[in-house]
Amino acid sequence: MTAFLFGINALGVYGFKKSSWTPELALDLQGGTQIVLSAVTEDGANPTQEQLDQAAAIIRQRVDASGVAEADITTEGGRNIVVQIPGAADDETRARIEASAQLEFRSVIYVGQPANQFVGEDGNATPYPTPDATANAVPTPDPTDGSDLAWVTEKLQAEFLAYDCTAPENDPSNAPADQPLITCDETNSIKYILGPTELTGDAIDDATSGRDQQNGQWTVNLVLDKNGTKVFGEISQRLFQNQLSGLSPRDQFAFVLDGKVISAPQMNAQILNGKPSISGQFTQETAQTLADQLKYGALPLSFTTESSATISATLGTQQLQIGLIAGLIGLALVALYSLVSYRALGAVIIASIAVMGVLTYIIVCILAWRLGFRLSLAGVAGLIVSIGFVADSFIVYFERIRDELRDGKSITSAVEDGWGRAKRTIYISKSINILAAVVLYILADATVKGFAFTLGLTTIIDVFIFVIFTHPVMQILARTKFFGGGHKLSGLDPDALGAVYHARTQYRAVAAPAAGRGGGKKSRSRGEAERRQTIAERKRAEALAGDRTTDAGSEGEH
């Protein structure tokens, strides 16, 4: 398992160039990027706190969906949202955060190139053809048909031809919803004339990406609410009919985010169940990005970026070093306690914790690559606390084994029977720990989520190691001469544990202490062993002794 996990991370380091052999640190330990967004309202008044909180929640979902963990997102000053991200924010993450306009669904009326001239096959530049001249044949467009050519007036044609996708003054983000829109795609390589808004992002309940089981292509799957299902069903019937009539591109439906077209698929069927699927030349990453944009695109407010700056770590490496030192001290104390209480058996505890440390480290590295997990100081605290929980599992197991030895069983039998009793207790205990970690992760503040996550992760790893490593090691050691023979330094010496029964029926008399200094030492050892017997064992010893006395009396009378 260890080799397998290291192999996965090596693939991420040397193959995909995206992983690392060291865990990624969170904002409090590494520093990062701070982006301040300012809300824009139509009347210039401050937004409500409810609107800001809702916008902050959606932005957090966007950030989490981009694979960035341990981000800090707060509201400030009645109209600002402050986003703090660990490390340097890449362009994709910035785009997710700053794409703050409402997500709109508009029908496509016309598609063209960004320039008003194109190079023909002869290599000469010629004026780009205007939209269909019949666009003004119907003076009044049908308000229920977003792809009606009547929306395209002569003025709109002229604006379309002159429209420059890269010009700063051409900002389509604040276009009226009830009017057609001239805009471009995100790469500024295609420009569109779109009809009025027919649906908004509020109609989307869910958006996911996945592979089509028939052709293996990546697709984006939507789930619409009740009203969205009804409206989209009517739109799909209209656009599908346009496709059958060969009226392309009026069979396309554009998803518009922040005024830019993020996707404009064709309508290939009538979709009446509210679960449309978008297919195309998607990769796994592009399909997931589009799904996230559709799912988290609808904000209750528009925002402008006030500032973007690099911030320093709030705690820094010194606090991390202090946390690591605390963990090492705790680990040393656990090791010392294990060796003193369980002698050589304590080496099993130390080895198990070492294996757990290696697995936890490499898993944290893999999670940083695949899920964007970053280790905060709270997460480090969760790892430190887990040392005590791990030691607790072994104590329960070993004490169960010792109880079986005191009951007169052989060491191999004691290991198996002790395992059968201990695992139930440990499973219950670990289930409570995991439940507490899950509840804490869901309900707690973002600064505490790292603690809950590492606590739950190490608890799962603890159970895995306990089953796969610790118990099999004990089965092997029980068959060795040192442990199986009950050596006094093994921690499994029946005499030192006070085992006064053999096979539950034979009474073994305790030898009288020898005179002198050596005898006193043996007497103290025997007294300690007797004190460590359970109440049930002492009662059984007294009962057996009484039976032997009665038998002796009866024999004398005979």
N, C-alpha and C positions, 0 to 999 in steps of 0.2 A: 504493500500500500504506500509506503514511504517513497519507494522508487517510482511508483506510478505518478504520485503527486509532483515529485520533483521533475519528472519527465514532462508533465503538462506545463509546469511553469517554465521549463527550459524551452518548450515550443513557443511560449509567449515572448520569451526574452530574445531568442535567436531567430525564430521563424517569423513571428508577426511584428517583432520590434516594439511591442507595446507593454510588456510586463517588466518586472524588475526583481532582483534578488533581495531587495529591502522593502518593507512595508511603506506604503504611502502615508504621509502624516496629514493631519487635519489642520484646519485654519488656526487653532489655538497653539499649535506646535510649529507650524511651517510658515504661516502668513499666506497671503494670496491677493485676490483682486476684489476691489469694492466698486460697485456700480450703483449710482443713485438715480432712481427714476422718479420723475415728477408727473403727477396726474394732470390731465388736461380735460376740462369740462366745457360744455358749450356756452354756459353763462359766466364762466370765469370764477365761479364760487368754489369753495373747498368741497371735495367729495365727502360723503358720509363715512364714518368709521367702518360700517358694514361693507361698503363698496371696497375700501382699502384692504380690509381683512380678506375679502373674497379674492381680490386681485393678487394679494400676497400668497394665498393658498394655491392659486393656479400657477403662479410663477414658480413656487416651490415644486409643484408637480412637474413643470417643465424642466427645472434644474435636475431633479431626481431622475427623470426619464433620460436625461443626457448622460447619466452615469456618474455624476458628481455627487459625492456623499459629504455629510458633515457641513453643508452650506448653512449660513446664517442669514435669514430673511426676516426683516422687521419693518414695521411702519414707523414714520417719523414726521413730526411737525404738521400733521393733519392732511398732508397731500403727497408726501414722499414715501417711496419704498426703497429700503437700503438692502442690497444683495451683496453678500460677502462670500466668495468662493475660494476654497483652498487652491494654492498654486496659481499659475497663469491661466486665464480664461481663453480658450481657443475661439476662433471665429464662429464655429457652429454653436457653441454654448452662448456666446454673446447674442447671436441671432435669435436663439430660443427665448432669451430673456427680454430682448428689446422689441420682439415682434408682439406689440401690445394691442393692436386694433382688433375689432370684432372679425371673426371668421364669417365669410359670406359665401353663399352659393348663387352663382349667376350663370345664365345660359350664354353660350358663345354665339355671336352673330357673325363675326368676321375675324380672320387670322391673317397677319401679314408679317413682313420683315421690319426690323427697327428703322431702317433707312428708307427714305422716300424714292430711292433709286436702287436698281439692282443690275448686276452684270449678266447679260444674256449669253447664249451659247456662242455668239460671234465675238464675245469679249467686249462689246460696247455697252456703255451705261445708258440705260433708258429709263424714263419715268415709270415708277411703280404703278400698276393698274389700280384704279379706284374701285371701291366696293360696287356691287351690282347697281346699275343706274336705275333699276326698278325700285330702288329702296324708297323713293318718294311717291310711288304709285298710290299707296294708301296713306292719306294725310294723317290719320289718327291711328296710332298703334293699338293693338289689342292689349289691355292691361293684364290679362291672364296669360299672355304668351311672351315670355322673356326673350325668345329668339325671333320675334317678329321683325322683318326687315324694315318696317315702317318706323322703327326706333332710330334708324340711321338717316338723319337729315343731311342736306348739303353742307350745312355748317359743321356737323359732326364729321363728315367725310374730310373736309378741309383740315380740321383739327387732328384727325387721325394721320393724315399724310405729313403734317408738320410736327407730329409728336416725337420728341426725343426721349428715349427711355432713361438716359443718363443725366438729363438736365435737372438740377436741383429744384427748379421752380415747378416741375411736373410732379407734384405730390398727390398720388391717387388715394391716400389713406383716409381723407376726409370727404370723399365723394358722396353725394346724396344717394340714399338707398333706393329711392324711387325713380332714378334716372339712369340711362345707360352710362357705361364707364369705359374710358380708354386707358389701358394699362399694359404692362409687360410681364413676362415671367421673371423669376428670381435671377436668371442669368442675363437678362436684358437682351436675349437673342430673338425673342418672338414678341410681337405686340398684338393686342386684341381689342376688338369692340365687343363689350359684354352688355347684356341686357340688365334690367333692374334686379335688385336683390330679391330672390324668391324664398330663400331660407337663410338662417344664421346658424352659427356654431352651437347655439343653445339646443338645437334639435338633436344633437349627437349625444347619445348616452354612453357609447363606448366606441373605441377604435383600436384595432389590434392588427398585427402583421403575422403572416404565416405562409406556408407553402401550399399551393394548390395540389390536392392529392392526385389529380388526373394528369397534369402536365409538369408538375414539379416547380412551377414558377412562383416567385414571391408575390404575394398579394396583400392588399390592405382591406380589412373587413370592418364595416361600419354597422352600428346598431343605432337606429333612430328612435326617438320617443313617439308617442301616439300621434301627435299632430304632425311631426316630421314624416312619419310613415305615410300619412294621408297625402300631404303635399308632394312629397317626393314621388309617390305612386303616380300622381297626375302628371308630374314633370316627365317621368320616365316614359309614359305612354306617348306624350307629345314628341319627345326627342327620338324615341325609337321609330316612330312613324316618319320623322324627317330622314332617318338613316335609310329606311326602306325606300324612300322617295329619292334618295341620292342627293339630299340637300346638305351635304357636308360643307362647312364645319358646324352647321346649325344643329347637328346631332351631338354636340359636345356640351359638357357641363363643367364649369370652372369653379374650383375652390380658391377663394381669394382671401389671403391673410395679409393684413397691413397694406392693403391696396395692390399686392402682387399676386399673380397667379402661381400657386404652388403645384397645381395639377389640373389638367383639363381633359379628362377621359371621355371617350365616346360612349354613348348609351347603346349597349348591345342587346338589351332585353327590357321587358316591362317588369319593374321591380315593385311589387305590391306588399311585400312582407316587412318592409322597413329594414332590410339587411343587405344593402348593396355591397358589392365587392369591386375594388379597383385593381386591375392587372396592367402589366406593362413591362418595360425593361428595368425591373427593380432588382437591386441586390438586397441582401438582408439588412444592411445599414440604411439604405435609402427608403426601404419599405417601413422600417421602424421609425425613421425620422418623420415620414409623412403621417404615419399613424399618430405619433405624438403631437404633431402640429394640428391635426384634426381634432384630437381628443382634448388638448389643452389650449386650443387657440382662442377660445371665446373668453375675453376679459370684459368685466363690466365698465372699464374705463380705458381711455387712451393715455399713453405715457410718452414723455420725451426724456432722453438721457441727459441728466444734468451734469454728471461727472463720472469719470472712470479712472481709478487710481490703484496703485499697488500699496498694500498695507502690510505691516510687519506682524509677526506672531504675537498674540496676546500673552502667551506664557513663555514660549521659547524652549530651546534645548536644555536649559538648566533645569526647568521643571520636569522635563522628560527624564533627565539623568537622575533626579531625585526619585522619581517614580520607579525607575529601573533598579536603583539601589534598594529601595524599599522591597521590591519584589525579590531581589537576591537575598536580602536579610530574612524575609519570610521563608524562602526556599531552604536556606541554611538551617533555620530553626526547625522546620518540618523534618529535614534530614536527620538532625541531631536527635530530635524526639523519637524518630522511627528507630534509630540504631540503639538508643538507650532502652526503649520499651520492648522492642522486638528483636534485638540483637542482629544476627545475620539476616533474619527475615526482613529487616528494614531495608536491605538492599533491593528487595523486590519493589518496595514503594518508591525508592529513589529512581530505579530504572524505569518504572512506569511513568513517573513524572517527567523524566528526561524524554521518553518517547512522545509523551503528550506535548511537551514543549516544541519538539521538532515538527510534529504534525500541525500544531496550531500555527507555528511561524510560516510554514509553507502555504497553508490554507489561507492565511491573511494576505500573503503575497498574491495568490491566485484570485482572491476576491477583489483585491485592488485593481487587478487587470480586467476581470470580467464584469464586476458590478460597481466599480468605482469606489469601493470601500476605503475609507481613510481612518487611520488610527488617531484618535484624540486622547487627551489625558484621561478623560472619563473611561475610554476604552482600555487604556493601560490599567486603570484601577480595577476594571472587570477581570482582566487577566490575573492580577495579583490576588484578588479575592478567590478566584477559582482554585488557587493552590490549596487553600484550606478545605474547600469542598472535595477536591480530589483525595486528599489525605483522609478525610472522613469516610470515604467509601472503603478504603483499605482497612481502616480500623474496624469497621463493622464486619468485614469479611474475616479478618484474622481473629477477632474475638469469637466469632462463630466457630472457627476451626478449633480454637483453644477450648471452648465449651465442649466440643465433641471429644477432644482428647481427655478432658477431665472426666468424661462419662465412660472412659475405658476403651474407646475405639482406637483402632490403628491409625497411623498418620494418613495413609492413603484414603481410608474410609472417612476420616475426619475432614479431609480436604473436599471430598465430593459432597458429603452431607452438609458441611458448613457452607459450601457454595449454594446448595439448594435453598438453604434458609436465608442466607445473606442477600441473594440477588433480588428476592421479593422486596425486602426492606429498601435496598438501594434503588430499585426501579421506582418505587413510590416516592422516595426522597428526591430523586432526580426529576421526576415528572412535576413535582411541585416547584422545583427550581426553574424548569423550563417554562412552566405556566406563569410564574412571577416575572420572568424575563420578557415573555411575550406581552403581558399586560403592561409592563413598564415601557416597553418599546412603543406600544401603540398610544398610550395615554400621556407619557412624559414629554417634557420639553426636548427640543432638538439637542440641547447640550448633554442630555442624559441618555439619549438613544445609543450612543457608543458604548456606554457601560452595559446597558441591557443586551446589546447585540453580542458583545464579547462574552458576557456571562452565559447567555444561551448557547453560543457556539462551543465554548469550552465544556459546558455540561454535556452536550451531545458527544463531544470527543471523549470525555471522561468515561461515559457508558461504553462507547465503542472499544476503548483500550481495556477497560475492565473485563469485557467479554472476550476480546480477541487476543489480548496479551497477558494480562495479570493471571487469570485463572489457568490458562494453558501452562504458564511458567510454573505455577504452584503444583500442577499435576506432574510436571517433569521433576521438580525438586523433591517431591514426596517419594520419588523412586530412587533417590540418591542415598548413599550411605550416611552422609552428613546430616541431611534433614530427615530422611526416612527413618534413620536409626535414633532420632531424638537426641542428638548431641546437645550438651548443655549450652553451647553458644548459638545453636540454631534458632532459638526462640520457640521451639516445638518440643522441649524436653518435658515428658509427662510428669516426671517426679517434681520438677520445679513448678509445674502448674497445679500440683496437688491432686493428681489422678490417683484415687485410692480404690478404684474398682478396675477389674479386668473382666471383660466380656459380660459386664453388668451383674454377674452372679458370684464371682469369687472375691472374697475379701482378702486384701493384702495388708498384713499388719505393718504398722510403721515401726521401723527399727529403733531401739533405744539409743539415745545419743551416747557417744563415746566420752569417756572422761577426758579432762584436760581442755587445752585451748581449742584443738581441732574439734572436739566433741561439741563445745559451745557454739562454734561456727555452724556445724551441721544442724544443731538444734534450732538456731535462729532461722536457717534456711527452711527447715521443716515447718517451723511455726509460720513463716511467711506463706509457704505453700498452702498450709491448712487455712489460713485466713482468706486466701483467694478462692477457696472452694465456694460453690454456690450453696444457697440454703437448702435446695433440694438434695444436693449431694450429701450434705452433713446429715440430713434427716434419714436418707437411705442408709448411710453408714451406721447410724444409731439403731435403725430397725434391724439390720442384718446382725449387728452385735447382740441385740436382744434375743434374736432367734437362736443364735449359737449358745447363749447362756441357758435358755430354756431347754434346748436339746441336751446340754450337758447335765442339767438337773434331772431330767427324766431318765437318762442313762444311769445316774447314780442310784436312783430309787429302784430301778430294775435289778 
